Amino acid sequence: MIRLDRDKIGEAGSQTILAEAAEILRRGGLVIFPTETVYGLGGNATDPAAAKAIYAAKGRPADNPLIIHIEKPEDAGTYTYTNDTYRRIAEAFMPGPITVILRARDNIPVETRAGLPTVAVRCPKDEIARALIGKCGFPIAAPSANLSGSPSPTNARHVADDMNGRVDMIIDGGECEIGLESTIVKIEEDGSLTLLRPGRITPEELRAAVGQVRIASAVTAELRPGEVALSPGMKYRHYAPKSPVILLDGSLAACVDFIRREGKSNAAAIAYSEDVEILRAAFPELTVYAFGEKGDEAAQAHNLFFILREADKRDHSVIYAPLPKRSGMGLALYNRMIRAAAHHIVSL
């Protein structure tokens, strides 16, 4: 693992690290690097063998497409067929935590696209990520740097838990700013958008910038039998810790009654900061993880995957968590948490 500070990107030592990482990628190797969302497991997006290596390192099904990361928004035209809607999205949100699905050009192999005619494109905001892509001179295909299905890593320590020995280099850039993966949208033929995965950029913000935005049913529900995953994160169980997660939809008092009736030993709860001490007083043996204040969805997003990974170390019998709302950034939390819970929701 190699530490790289964002405020030292221009220094000779940092440039040497980036050059070494770029050479690894150029040879078909794998490099893990930070982004503003989560850490990415990177390979050369134009190299079919590198795409296969990414799938193997993650244990990821080959029908789950990869995102390609570019240095500048305008670089998308080299690898995809862009349009006016893409340019409006790029002007409003790039560089940043948004991914756009576009029709791919032939220089992006089918292995990177999971056999689809389209490819997901993102221009990250993170300085380390963009500097590395610039050193390479080609896009980097990079899903989250975790074993398939487990919570995405937001720091290098959690990356190493999953990926030590599976990749050629891990760049430690500290904590990720956002903590949830990027928003993913698909541009339809009429120029409207379909939201496939919610993230930091909300449906409300997308509508203000572009206009009509449809939310795919798979954002809040399971994929239908035989339905193709058009973007990462659409599978049935995803972002999941080893312990079962149960989402509780009800008041704090109703949740307390439910947990008491369940009577599970070595149980845990993810709770809003205002509710932590109430739960600890009611259940002295319950492990309670502070999620963030009820109105602070950015903090909740930043903390979610960190909490799920830390909870994994405790081998809890069950993890209870509140069911988020479906508006604003709450939709992104809802999407991740229903998949972490395999859609196990209890209405109280």
Secondary structure, 3 states (H helix, E strand, C coil): CEECCHHHCCCHHHHHHHHHHHHHHHCCCCEEECCCCCCEEEEECCCHHHHHHHHHHHCCCCCCCCEEECCCHHHHHHHEECCHHHHHHHHHHCCCCEEEEEEECCCCCHHHHCCCCEEEEECCCCHHHHHHHHHHCCCEECCECCCCCCCCCCCHHHHHHHHCCCCCEEEECCCCCCCCCCEEEEECCCCCEEEEECCCCCHHHHHHHHCCEEECHHHCCCCCCCCCCCCCCCCCCCCCCCCCEEEEECCHHHHHHHHHHHCCCCEEEEECHHHHHHHHHHCCCCEEEECCCCCCHHHHHHHHHHHHHHHHCCCCCEEEEECCCCCCCHHHHHHHHHHHCCCCEEEC
